[in-house]
Every structure is written in structure tokens, then in C-alpha cells.
Amino acid sequence: MEDATWEAYELPPLPQAPPEDMFTSLEEQLDKVREWNAMRRWEFSPEDFDAIDLTPRVHRDPLVVDLIAIYLRGKGDLDPVRHTADDLWLMAVLEQPNSWCWDDWYWNQPGSGLKPVRLAAGIVHEPGVRRVTVDLGAHWQPGRHVTGLSVIGAASAHAEVLAAAAHFPNWVRAMDGRTVPYTWLAGYQVTVPPYSRHYRVPCLTWTRYRQMMSLASHEAAYTQFGWAAPVRLPER
């Protein structure tokens, strides 16, 4: 006799290609940023938004996308990098049914607090709101294992990935490690626990059976299967 209960909860098969509805237009993104700006009191001006080029571009790679990225100033105890990471994560959380972040574990450790990260060597945080082009599939080698330490560089994405998660909830929900890779935020380095001798980076994943978006902290020396380390592409 077949187990009808198991059949009722069986997950659908994985897709064979990235979904076509993962990304939204720059106009839709700008509308969201205006809402976030008012909600979080970022104090970007109408002139800041008017200066953003909304001209659409076509990219051959389905994982290359133009997005509106946000880089904030510091607030309270949070420096600009941590403030940006925390606020963009909060905006991404609003788009998903369930979420979890690694900093929930470290709230009581010295020097921790919200989003204990710094930028990788060679990356500069410049406050503002601007259009960037990001390859969300960079360094992904389907069928092969990749080490996080081998893909960290000056072009590694950081706040851009969190902006993508907030702008594109369908992209997050499409992550399966096969058609859409899980994501290292290689432009960040996790600074907690402070006594760790290992280089750690935040990692963005989607768990289908839990319907959960997670931002975890992984040792960059580990070899992973099905992961990308997005990069910011040069401006045209």
C-alpha cells in the first residue's frame, strides 16, 4: 500500500534551467528603494534617485543582472558596512516566508552585535545608491567543488548580494545548487567569533522543504559543491 501522506508532502522536481522570473526591472527596483528609504530613514534625496540610469540592458548570461545597490552611512554602534548589511538583510527578510541569520547565535559574545562583518581586502565602501552589474553565478563550476578562499578578490560582491536578495526574492527561492547556485558573499569577512583562526564568509542559501532563506557563516577554506561567489562587473 502506498504512503499517501508522503506523497502529499513530496517536493516537486528541480527545474532544468534558471527560472525566467527571477529578476525585476530597474524601475520596479527603484520603487522598492524609495519605499525602503522612507521606511528605514536612509535620507537619500530625490536627486540621488533621479541620477540613476534606468536604461535596460540585455545580458547573455541568465545570472548576470543590473540592480540598484545601496551603501549606507554608519548608524549608532554600527559602522557603514555593518549598517548596510543589517538593513538590507531586514529588507530581504520581508520578502520571504521564513528566514534565519548566523548573528542570532553570537548576540552575547564580545564584539559581536548585528552583522559582525568587514570588507575583504581591496574593497572600499562608498555611501550612496547606484546601479551596478553583478554576476550572481561567478566562480560557479557545475559539477565541481570550489574552495571559498580561492574566489575572494577586490571585485567580490558584498552589499550587492544582499540588495539582490531584497530585490529578487524569486532568485533566492530558485537556489538549488544545480540550476541556480548557492551564494558566498565573498566581499565580506565575518569577524565573530573573534578568537577564530579561520577566515569565514557569509553564505546565502534557500532550503526548499523549510521554505527558509538563511544567511550563515562558513569557513572559506572549505570546499563546496554548487556555490557561486558573485562579483561586481566593470561599468560599460
C-alpha positions in Angstrom: 0.0 0.0 0.0 1.4 3.4 -1.0 2.1 6.0 1.6 -0.4 8.8 0.7 1.0 11.0 3.5 4.5 11.0 2.0 3.1 11.7 -1.5 1.2 14.7 -0.2 4.5 16.3 1.1 6.8 15.3 -1.8 8.7 18.2 -3.2 8.3 19.0 -6.9 11.3 18.1 -9.2 14.1 20.5 -9.6 14.0 22.7 -12.7 16.5 22.1 -15.6 17.3 25.8 -16.1 17.1 29.0 -14.1 13.6 30.4 -13.9 12.8 33.3 -16.2 11.0 35.3 -13.5 13.9 35.7 -11.1 14.6 39.4 -11.7 12.7 42.6 -11.8 13.1 45.8 -13.9 15.2 48.7 -12.7 12.0 50.8 -12.5 10.5 48.2 -10.1 13.7 48.2 -8.1 13.8 51.9 -7.8 10.2 51.9 -6.5 11.3 49.5 -3.8 14.3 51.5 -2.8 12.1 54.6 -2.4 9.9 52.6 0.0 12.9 51.3 1.9 14.4 54.8 2.1 11.2 56.1 3.7 10.9 53.1 6.0 14.4 53.0 7.2 15.1 56.8 7.1 18.2 56.4 4.9 17.9 60.1 3.8 18.6 59.6 0.2 17.3 62.5 -1.8 15.1 62.7 -4.9 18.2 63.9 -6.8 20.0 60.7 -5.7 17.3 58.6 -7.3 17.0 60.8 -10.4 20.7 60.3 -11.1 20.3 56.5 -11.5 20.4 55.3 -15.1 17.3 53.0 -15.7 18.2 52.1 -19.3 17.6 48.4 -19.7 20.4 46.1 -20.9 20.4 42.6 -22.2 22.9 40.1 -20.8 23.6 36.7 -22.4 24.2 35.0 -19.1 20.9 34.4 -17.2 22.7 35.1 -13.8 24.1 38.5 -14.8 21.8 41.3 -13.7 21.7 45.1 -13.3 20.5 46.1 -9.9 20.2 49.2 -7.7 22.6 48.8 -4.8 22.6 50.6 -1.5 25.6 51.6 0.6 24.7 53.3 3.8 26.5 55.6 6.3 27.0 54.4 9.9 24.3 54.4 12.5 24.7 54.2 16.2 27.1 51.4 17.1 27.1 50.1 13.5 29.8 51.3 11.1 28.7 51.9 7.5 29.5 48.3 6.3 27.6 46.6 9.2 24.6 49.1 9.0 24.3 48.4 5.2 24.5 44.6 5.7 21.9 44.6 8.6 19.4 46.9 6.9 19.5 45.1 3.5 19.1 41.8 5.3 16.0 43.1 7.0 14.6 44.2 3.7 15.3 40.7 2.2 13.6 39.1 5.2 10.3 40.9 4.4 10.2 39.1 1.1 10.4 35.5 2.4 8.1 33.3 4.5 10.9 32.2 6.8 14.5 33.4 7.5 17.5 32.8 9.7 20.8 34.6 10.2 24.0 33.5 11.8 24.3 36.6 14.0 21.4 35.2 16.1 24.0 32.8 17.6 26.5 35.5 18.6 24.4 38.1 20.2 26.0 37.6 23.6 29.7 37.4 22.5 32.1 40.3 23.0 32.4 42.4 19.9 29.6 40.8 18.1 26.2 42.5 17.8 24.4 42.8 14.5 26.1 41.7 11.3 29.7 41.5 12.5 31.4 41.8 9.2 34.1 43.8 7.5 35.0 44.2 3.8 37.6 41.9 2.2 41.0 43.4 1.4 40.9 45.9 -1.5 37.2 46.7 -1.3 36.0 50.2 -0.4 32.6 51.2 0.9 31.3 54.4 -0.7 27.9 55.5 0.7 25.3 56.1 -1.9 22.7 54.5 -4.1 23.7 53.4 -7.6 23.2 51.0 -10.4 25.7 48.1 -10.6 26.0 45.0 -12.7 26.6 41.8 -10.8 27.4 38.3 -12.0 25.5 36.1 -9.5 26.9 33.0 -10.9 30.6 34.0 -10.9 33.1 31.2 -9.9 30.3 28.6 -10.1 31.5 25.4 -11.7 28.6 23.0 -12.1 29.6 19.5 -11.1 32.8 20.6 -9.4 33.8 21.6 -5.9 35.3 25.1 -5.2 37.1 26.5 -2.2 35.9 29.8 -0.9 39.4 31.2 -0.3 40.2 30.8 -4.0 37.5 33.2 -5.2 37.9 36.2 -2.8 39.1 39.3 -4.6 38.7 43.1 -5.0 35.6 42.6 -7.2 33.9 40.2 -4.8 30.3 41.3 -4.1 29.1 42.2 -0.6 26.2 44.6 -0.1 25.2 43.9 -3.8 24.2 40.3 -2.9 22.0 41.4 0.0 20.4 44.0 -2.3 19.8 41.3 -4.8 18.2 39.2 -2.1 15.9 42.1 -1.2 15.1 43.0 -4.8 14.7 39.5 -6.2 13.0 37.0 -3.8 12.4 34.6 -6.7 16.1 34.4 -7.2 16.7 33.3 -3.6 13.9 30.8 -3.9 15.4 29.4 -7.1 18.7 28.4 -5.4 19.2 24.7 -5.6 23.0 24.4 -6.2 22.3 22.9 -9.7 20.5 25.4 -11.9 20.9 28.4 -9.6 23.9 28.3 -7.2 24.0 29.0 -3.5 26.0 32.1 -2.8 29.1 33.1 -0.9 29.2 36.8 0.0 32.9 36.8 -0.6 33.3 40.6 -0.3 32.6 40.3 3.4 34.7 38.7 6.2 32.9 37.5 9.3 34.6 38.9 12.4 32.9 36.7 15.1 34.0 34.7 16.9 37.0 37.0 17.4 39.2 34.1 18.6 38.7 32.1 15.4 41.8 31.4 13.4 39.7 30.6 10.3 38.6 33.1 7.6 34.8 33.0 7.5 32.4 34.5 5.0 28.6 34.9 5.0 26.7 32.4 2.8 23.2 32.9 1.4 21.0 29.8 0.8 17.4 28.6 0.3 16.1 25.4 1.9 13.1 24.2 -0.1 11.5 21.9 2.5 11.6 24.6 5.2 10.8 27.4 2.8 13.6 29.3 4.5 16.2 31.8 3.4 19.4 31.6 5.5 22.5 33.8 5.9 25.1 31.5 7.5 28.8 31.9 8.3 31.1 29.3 6.7 34.8 28.7 6.8 36.2 29.9 3.5 38.8 27.1 3.4 36.1 24.5 3.0 35.4 23.1 -0.4 31.8 23.4 -1.5 29.6 22.0 -4.3 27.0 24.1 -6.1 28.2 27.5 -4.9 29.0 30.8 -6.6 30.9 33.9 -5.4 29.2 36.8 -7.1 31.3 39.7 -8.5 30.7 43.3 -9.5 31.3 43.7 -13.2 33.1 46.8 -14.7 30.8 49.6 -15.8 30.3 49.8 -19.6 
